[in-house]
Amino acid sequence: MKIESAISSEHQRLIEIWEASVRATHDFLAESDLIELKPLILNEYFKAVSLNVAKSDDEKILGFCGVSDGNIEMLFIAPEARGQGVGASLARHVISTQGVTKVDVNEQNEQALGFYKHLGFKVIGRSPLDGQGKPYPLLHMQLTL
C-alpha cells in the first residue's frame, strides 16, 4: 500500500468510497442527509482539504483522508478494505506529515470513536450539532502522546 496526494480526476472514485463507507458506518444519518452532503463533499469539501489517498499495489484506491489546519476532516475507507490497516496508515501518515492533532467524530459512530481512541486521541469536548447544524452530536478529540 502507498499513500499519495489525491488528484482531481480521482474525486469521483472518492465520493463513491465516501458514500459506500457512510452507508456501512453511519446508520444514524437520514437518506436526505446523504443526498444533501454528497454534492457538497464532491464540489466544495474536497477542494477545502489536503487530500491523501491510500492505494493498493495495483493502484486501486482503498481509502482517503482530508486534512485542514491540523484536523482530520474526513477519513473514509472502501468497505472491502476495512479492517486491513488502511485507516490507521492514513491517520498515522497525516499525523506525521501534516501535524494532525485533532478530529471531530459523530458521537453515534462508535466504531470511529474506538478507532481514534486506539490511535491515541482523547475526547476533550462535545458539540450538540454537527458542522451542518444538524442534530448529530460531535465529539472533539485531540491526540495525546
Secondary structure, DSSP 8 states (H G I E B T S, - for coil): -EEEE--GGGHHHHHHHHHHHHHHH-TTS-HHHHHHHHHHIIIIIGGGSEEEEEE-TT--EEEEEEEETTEEEEEEE-GGGTTTTHHHHHHHHHHHHH---EEEEETT-HHHHHHHHHTTEEEEEEESS-TTS-S--EEEEEE--
